[in-house]
Amino acid sequence: MTPAASIVSRTTCKVIRRNLSTAAAVAPCDSIAPTWWVEAAKRHQREFVSTFYPPGDSLDRRQHAKNSHPIYNFLHRYYKCKVGDVIKYSPGFDVPMQLQGCEEQALQYLHPDFLSVHPETKTAVYDRQRLRDKLSPDLKLGWIDLGHSLRTLEALNQRSPFYGCFGFHEWAMLYSGGEAARRGGPGQLKKHQGALPLRVSQETIDKVVESSSIRCTHFDAWRFFHPAAQPLNVVHPMTRSLQPQHDQPGCIHANMDLFKYALQLYPLASSGLLQRAWAIALRARKIDMRASPYDCSQFDECADGPILVETKEGRAQYVEEQQALYRAAAPLREELLQLYRAVLTTPAPPAAR
């Protein structure tokens, strides 16, 4: 497998070489020197690659292992994240990086999106105005609805957490369809983790779904429920447009989605913020799978054992995990909200343009 450093495109280098003049450099006093940002970029690349795939003894095997891993396969597929994008470096928007003396190999660490090069100062900066110039009036960037993300983040930061769902969304996805479906004989169970065995019987799954109060507040979990389980959800109606009305910060998937919100603005978001969001997403997905009906005992990430939400003790344990995740993600939720406001709604200073 090609080393991670060589995965990065040469587009950035071409952009910089084309725009950078030979005039004497007069770097702004608040810019960061190449010796600092190049080292930070190398560190970001090493650290992200170390957590982007399951543990293993080679990058080849780790990349292959993610396809059958219930934590990593979901995060990669659902968030459509590519290693060539997330390992590129950003100090955040409006932070000038000095280019004087940079070698071409170092320039490849930078992301080409929203990058402005200033020949007069020999600096490069991730410029929010370049994103704004591409936005529609309702804050959409192609198919990405940044206005919707902003409204959801605002709601998450204003709302109190709810801890009464107990992770039953994964059970509702595996519901058989009820008594009528059972009388009709065995049907085709839609397992989103098809290679994994179940740790409980279908009868147990159905009993949990039918006897519990399903209180899922996250649209992107609810939409994967078995059709017969969707009407059992106490929270309704569930639509994409109503997501800001229902999402709440105690939700495992709402906290997982903080990575989505960071990725949508990357590289205007900093590499450090992106890494912290990825760490929260990994932690959330581990809880998600441990509380599911799937048997994940073969994976090191689930070595603490299943969270038996079908029992009173297991539900209490799930709430403890939710509360800890809520507290860990709280600073990130606030930082992302401030980032979205600054990028999308706060006027950019002339120097950044």
Residue pairs with C-beta under 8 A, 6 or more apart in sequence:
1 58
1 59
1 60
1 63
3 59
4 45
4 49
4 59
4 83
4 87
5 45
5 105
5 108
7 83
7 84
7 87
8 84
8 87
8 88
8 108
8 109
9 84
9 108
9 112
10 108
11 112
12 88
12 107
12 108
12 110
12 111
12 112
12 115
13 104
13 107
13 108
15 112
15 115
15 117
16 99
16 107
16 110
16 117
16 124
17 104
19 117
19 119
20 99
20 117
20 119
20 122
21 119
21 120
23 119
23 120
23 122
25 98
25 99
25 100
25 121
25 122
26 120
26 121
26 122
27 96
27 98
27 100
27 121
27 122
27 123
28 96
28 121
28 123
28 351
30 96
31 95
31 96
31 97
31 98
31 121
31 123
32 91
32 95
32 96
32 97
32 98
33 98
34 97
34 98
34 99
34 100
34 101
34 102
34 106
37 89
37 91
37 97
37 98
38 102
38 106
38 109
40 89
40 91
40 271
41 88
41 89
41 106
41 109
41 110
41 271
42 109
44 87
44 89
44 271
44 272
44 275
45 87
45 89
45 109
47 275
48 86
48 87
48 271
48 274
48 275
48 278
49 59
49 83
49 87
51 275
51 278
51 279
51 282
52 83
52 86
52 87
52 278
53 59
53 62
53 63
53 65
53 66
53 72
54 62
54 65
54 66
54 69
54 71
54 72
54 299
54 301
55 62
55 300
56 62
56 65
65 72
66 72
66 73
66 76
67 73
68 195
69 299
70 193
70 196
70 289
70 294
70 296
70 299
71 282
71 285
71 286
71 289
71 299
71 301
73 193
74 192
74 193
74 285
75 81
75 256
75 259
75 281
75 282
75 285
79 259
79 260
79 263
79 281
81 259
81 263
85 111
85 266
86 263
86 266
86 274
86 278
88 109
88 110
88 111
88 267
89 109
89 110
89 111
89 267
89 271
90 110
90 111
90 126
90 266
90 267
90 268
90 269
90 270
90 271
90 274
91 97
91 126
91 270
91 271
92 126
92 268
92 269
92 270
92 273
93 114
93 125
93 126
93 127
93 128
93 268
93 269
93 342
93 343
93 352
94 125
94 126
94 127
94 128
94 348
94 349
94 352
95 125
95 126
96 118
96 121
96 123
96 124
96 125
97 110
97 123
97 124
97 125
98 122
98 123
99 107
99 117
99 122
99 123
99 124
100 122
110 124
111 126
111 266
111 267
113 266
113 267
114 126
114 127
114 128
114 130
114 131
114 267
114 268
115 124
115 125
115 126
115 127
115 130
115 267
116 124
116 125
116 126
116 127
116 130
117 123
117 124
118 124
118 125
125 352
126 267
126 268
127 348
127 352
127 353
128 268
128 342
128 343
128 348
128 352
129 348
129 352
129 353
131 141
131 265
131 268
131 343
132 343
132 344
132 348
134 141
135 141
135 146
135 344
138 145
138 147
139 145
139 146
139 147
139 150
139 344
140 146
140 147
141 264
144 264
146 264
146 265
146 340
146 344
147 344
148 240
148 243
148 244
149 260
149 261
149 264
149 340
150 337
150 340
150 341
150 344
150 345
151 244
152 243
152 244
152 247
152 257
152 261
153 261
153 333
153 336
153 337
153 340
154 244
154 337
155 244
155 245
155 247
156 247
156 248
156 249
156 254
156 333
156 337
157 249
157 333
157 334
157 337
159 247
159 248
159 249
160 248
160 249
161 248
161 249
161 250
161 322
161 323
161 326
162 215
162 217
162 248
162 250
162 251
163 250
163 319
163 322
163 323
164 213
164 215
165 214
165 215
165 216
165 217
165 251
166 212
166 291
166 309
166 315
166 318
166 319
167 252
167 287
167 288
167 291
167 292
167 307
167 309
167 318
168 208
168 209
168 212
168 214
168 215
168 216
168 309
169 214
169 216
169 218
169 221
169 222
169 224
169 225
169 253
170 288
170 289
170 291
170 292
170 293
170 294
171 205
171 208
171 209
171 292
171 293
171 309
172 209
172 214
172 216
172 225
172 226
172 229
172 230
172 232
172 233
173 190
173 192
173 224
173 225
173 226
173 229
174 189
174 190
174 191
174 198
174 202
174 205
174 226
174 293
175 205
175 206
175 209
175 225
175 226
175 228
175 229
176 182
176 187
176 189
176 202
176 205
176 206
176 226
177 187
177 226
177 227
177 228
178 206
178 210
178 228
181 187
181 228
182 206
189 202
190 226
192 224
193 294
196 294
196 295
196 296
197 294
197 295
198 205
198 293
198 294
198 295
199 293
199 294
199 295
199 297
199 306
200 293
200 310
204 293
204 310
205 293
208 309
208 310
209 229
209 232
210 232
213 234
214 229
214 232
214 233
214 234
215 233
215 234
215 235
216 222
216 225
216 233
216 235
217 235
217 246
217 247
217 248
217 251
217 254
218 243
218 246
218 247
218 251
218 253
218 254
219 238
219 239
219 240
219 242
219 243
219 246
219 247
220 253
220 257
221 253
222 230
222 233
222 235
222 238
223 238
225 233
230 238
235 246
238 246
247 254
248 254
249 255
249 326
249 329
249 330
249 333
250 322
250 323
250 326
252 284
252 287
252 288
252 322
252 325
253 284
253 288
255 280
255 281
255 284
255 325
255 326
255 329
255 333
256 280
256 281
256 284
256 285
256 288
258 277
258 280
258 281
258 329
258 332
258 333
258 336
259 274
259 277
259 278
259 280
259 281
261 277
261 336
261 340
262 269
262 273
262 274
262 277
262 336
263 269
263 274
263 277
265 339
265 340
265 343
266 274
268 339
268 343
269 336
269 339
273 332
273 335
273 336
273 339
276 332
277 332
277 336
280 325
280 328
280 329
280 332
282 301
283 325
283 328
284 325
286 301
286 302
287 307
287 318
287 321
287 322
287 325
289 296
289 299
289 301
289 302
290 296
290 302
290 304
290 305
290 306
290 307
291 306
291 307
291 309
291 314
291 318
291 321
295 306
296 302
296 306
297 305
297 306
306 314
307 314
307 317
307 318
307 321
308 314
308 317
309 315
309 318
